[in-house]
Amino acid sequence: VTGRFWYVNSAGLVCSDGETPEDFTLEFPEHGRIAVRGKNGRYLRGDQGGTLKGDGLSANSSALWEY
């Protein structure tokens, strides 16, 4: 699928088949790490199974990404 956008659905899952762009906020809480916050106010995080979710309550270790 091309020309689609990321969004956080009502269950908190990050999906990549959106028809319109959704704003995400980038935060830089530590050197070399980034946190991404969805428009729902929650942070994107990866779970143990490899699923990307938009349900993090804080920018803790599960919601920080190295760059």
C-alpha positions as protocol buffer text, in pm:
chain_id: "A"
residue {
  index: 1
  type: VAL
  ca { x: 0 y: 0 z: 0 }
}
residue {
  index: 2
  type: THR
  ca { x: 146 y: 335 z: -99 }
}
residue {
  index: 3
  type: GLY
  ca { x: 43 y: 687 z: -16 }
}
residue {
  index: 4
  type: ARG
  ca { x: -92 y: 591 z: 326 }
}
residue {
  index: 5
  type: PHE
  ca { x: -19 y: 745 z: 665 }
}
residue {
  index: 6
  type: TRP
  ca { x: 47 y: 634 z: 1022 }
}
residue {
  index: 7
  type: TYR
  ca { x: -220 y: 686 z: 1286 }
}
residue {
  index: 8
  type: VAL
  ca { x: -311 y: 554 z: 1630 }
}
residue {
  index: 9
  type: ASN
  ca { x: -644 y: 369 z: 1628 }
}
residue {
  index: 10
  type: SER
  ca { x: -899 y: 362 z: 1910 }
}
residue {
  index: 11
  type: ALA
  ca { x: -741 y: 45 z: 2056 }
}
residue {
  index: 12
  type: GLY
  ca { x: -401 y: 220 z: 2079 }
}
residue {
  index: 13
  type: LEU
  ca { x: -237 y: 34 z: 1790 }
}
residue {
  index: 14
  type: VAL
  ca { x: -24 y: 223 z: 1538 }
}
residue {
  index: 15
  type: CYS
  ca { x: -159 y: 154 z: 1189 }
}
residue {
  index: 16
  type: SER
  ca { x: -5 y: 248 z: 856 }
}
residue {
  index: 17
  type: ASP
  ca { x: -309 y: 257 z: 631 }
}
residue {
  index: 18
  type: GLY
  ca { x: -451 y: 599 z: 715 }
}
residue {
  index: 19
  type: GLU
  ca { x: -600 y: 809 z: 440 }
}
residue {
  index: 20
  type: THR
  ca { x: -506 y: 1142 z: 599 }
}
residue {
  index: 21
  type: PRO
  ca { x: -189 y: 1245 z: 784 }
}
residue {
  index: 22
  type: GLU
  ca { x: -196 y: 1251 z: 1162 }
}
residue {
  index: 23
  type: ASP
  ca { x: 31 y: 1482 z: 1359 }
}
residue {
  index: 24
  type: PHE
  ca { x: 294 y: 1331 z: 1588 }
}
residue {
  index: 25
  type: THR
  ca { x: 514 y: 1532 z: 1825 }
}
residue {
  index: 26
  type: LEU
  ca { x: 885 y: 1454 z: 1855 }
}
residue {
  index: 27
  type: GLU
  ca { x: 1048 y: 1502 z: 2196 }
}
residue {
  index: 28
  type: PHE
  ca { x: 1418 y: 1474 z: 2276 }
}
residue {
  index: 29
  type: PRO
  ca { x: 1436 y: 1392 z: 2649 }
}
residue {
  index: 30
  type: GLU
  ca { x: 1792 y: 1251 z: 2637 }
}
residue {
  index: 31
  type: HIS
  ca { x: 2093 y: 1282 z: 2409 }
}
residue {
  index: 32
  type: GLY
  ca { x: 2056 y: 1027 z: 2129 }
}
residue {
  index: 33
  type: ARG
  ca { x: 1698 y: 930 z: 2221 }
}
residue {
  index: 34
  type: ILE
  ca { x: 1364 y: 1043 z: 2089 }
}
residue {
  index: 35
  type: ALA
  ca { x: 1006 y: 1001 z: 2212 }
}
residue {
  index: 36
  type: VAL
  ca { x: 711 y: 1021 z: 1972 }
}
residue {
  index: 37
  type: ARG
  ca { x: 373 y: 1137 z: 2102 }
}
residue {
  index: 38
  type: GLY
  ca { x: 51 y: 1079 z: 1909 }
}
residue {
  index: 39
  type: LYS
  ca { x: -238 y: 1321 z: 1890 }
}
residue {
  index: 40
  type: ASN
  ca { x: -407 y: 1112 z: 2163 }
}
residue {
  index: 41
  type: GLY
  ca { x: -136 y: 1243 z: 2401 }
}
residue {
  index: 42
  type: ARG
  ca { x: 21 y: 898 z: 2444 }
}
residue {
  index: 43
  type: TYR
  ca { x: 372 y: 789 z: 2351 }
}
residue {
  index: 44
  type: LEU
  ca { x: 456 y: 535 z: 2084 }
}
residue {
  index: 45
  type: ARG
  ca { x: 622 y: 227 z: 2230 }
}
residue {
  index: 46
  type: GLY
  ca { x: 715 y: -120 z: 2122 }
}
residue {
  index: 47
  type: ASP
  ca { x: 588 y: -418 z: 2320 }
}
residue {
  index: 48
  type: GLN
  ca { x: 761 y: -753 z: 2377 }
}
residue {
  index: 49
  type: GLY
  ca { x: 585 y: -904 z: 2073 }
}
residue {
  index: 50
  type: GLY
  ca { x: 711 y: -633 z: 1838 }
}
residue {
  index: 51
  type: THR
  ca { x: 383 y: -445 z: 1806 }
}
residue {
  index: 52
  type: LEU
  ca { x: 401 y: -67 z: 1784 }
}
residue {
  index: 53
  type: LYS
  ca { x: 144 y: 91 z: 2013 }
}
residue {
  index: 54
  type: GLY
  ca { x: 45 y: 450 z: 2088 }
}
residue {
  index: 55
  type: ASP
  ca { x: -48 y: 392 z: 2451 }
}
residue {
  index: 56
  type: GLY
  ca { x: 256 y: 491 z: 2658 }
}
residue {
  index: 57
  type: LEU
  ca { x: 170 y: 714 z: 2953 }
}
residue {
  index: 58
  type: SER
  ca { x: 522 y: 855 z: 2990 }
}
residue {
  index: 59
  type: ALA
  ca { x: 849 y: 878 z: 2799 }
}
residue {
  index: 60
  type: ASN
  ca { x: 999 y: 583 z: 2989 }
}
residue {
  index: 61
  type: SER
  ca { x: 1240 y: 323 z: 2851 }
}
residue {
  index: 62
  type: SER
  ca { x: 972 y: 148 z: 2642 }
}
residue {
  index: 63
  type: ALA
  ca { x: 887 y: 475 z: 2464 }
}
residue {
  index: 64
  type: LEU
  ca { x: 1241 y: 602 z: 2397 }
}
residue {
  index: 65
  type: TRP
  ca { x: 1397 y: 529 z: 2060 }
}
residue {
  index: 66
  type: GLU
  ca { x: 1768 y: 563 z: 1979 }
}
residue {
  index: 67
  type: TYR
  ca { x: 1881 y: 764 z: 1681 }
}
